[in-house]
Amino acid sequence: MEHAKLPHQHGDVQQTELILKQLNHVDYFQTVAEIFKQLGDTTRIRIFWLLCHQEECVLNISAMLDMSSPAVSHHLRPLKNRGLIVCRREGKEVYYRAADTEQGRLLHQMIEQVMEITCPKL
């Protein structure tokens, strides 16, 4: 492997090569940026945190956040599109919950660590 031509070499050249290889995968970083963009809205963070703890329908989420159903649906859509939440239909009702993924669990932990709160226990 050819060594990177940097103005200054300050460390392990092999480590620098590995880092440069990963930095060239812009699409990986774009995915992370898009997830954080979705959570760049207070309402979406609140909805995501709620759905980490219980499954809910749009009407209940609306009542809990004192918002209209269309406004809640507007926030649910990008969370679902990014795979942070999932839904299931039961008759005419659609229920949402946080996706059981490593990304979802990490985001949940991050939110709670930043807010210095713990999950409500039943």
N, C-alpha and C positions, 0 to 999 in steps of 0.2 A: 504494500500500500504506500503510495506516495505521501509524504508528510505535507501538512498544510503550510502554505506560505503566509505566515502571519508576520506583522511588523515586529513583534516581540514574542519570543518563546519563553513562557513563564512556568512551565510545568511539564507534566508527563505528555509527551507528544502523542502516544497511543491513545490516551484519554481524550485529548483534544480532537483527534481524528474521529473517535466514536461520537463525541458530542456534535461535531460538524456534520457527520452522517445523519444524525437524528434531526438536526436543525434544518436540513434540506427537505424533510418531510413536512412541508408547510400544511398539507391537508390534515395531519394529526393536530396541529396547533389550531387550525381553523375549527375543527370539531369542538375542541375545548372552549374556544372563544364563543362559539354559538351557544353552547350550554350555559356559559356564564352570562351571556347576553340575555337569555331567557330569565335568568335569576337576577337580572339587574333591575327588576321591578319589585317593589315592596309587596304588592298584592300577590304576585306569583310566588314569592318566597313564602308568604303566609299560607297560600293554598297548598303549595308543595308540602310544607311542614304539617299542616292539618292532615293531608292525605297520607303522610308517613305513619300517622297514628290510628287512622280509621278510614274505612271506605265510606264515601258519601255521594249523594246525588246533587245535582246542580241547585235544586231548590234549597236543600239544607245548607250547602256551602254559601249560597246567597244570603240566607238568613243569618248564618254565623258571622259573615263579614259585612253585613248590612249593605249589600250591593244588589243590583238588579241581576236577574238570571242571564240576560244577554251579555252583561259586563263580565260575569263569571265565565261564561262560555268563551268569551273573547280571550281570557287568560288561560283557560284550560287547553285550548287548541295548540298553542306553541309548546306547552309542556308535554302534551301527548305526541306531537310531531317529533320532538327531540328524544322521545323514549323515556322521559322521566316519570310519566304517569301512564297507567293503563286503565281501560274501562271494560265493563261488561254490561250487557243489556238484560234486563229482566222485565218482560212485557214491554210497556212503553217507557219504563224508567231506565236511565243509564247511571251506573255507579262507577265512581272513579276512586283509584287508590294509587299510591306511589308504586312504581315498578320495582320489583324485587331483583335489582341488579347491583353490582358492585358500585357503579357510578351513583345510583340513588342512595345507597347506604352511606357512601362517603360524603355526599352533599348533605344528607340528613345530619351526620355527625358534625360536619363543619358548621352548619347553622346553629346547632345546639352548643357547640364549643364557643363560637363567637358570642352568642347570646348568654352564655353561662347558665343555661337551663338544662333540665333533664326531662326525659320523656315522662308523660303522665302514666302512671301504672294503674291498672284496674284491680 
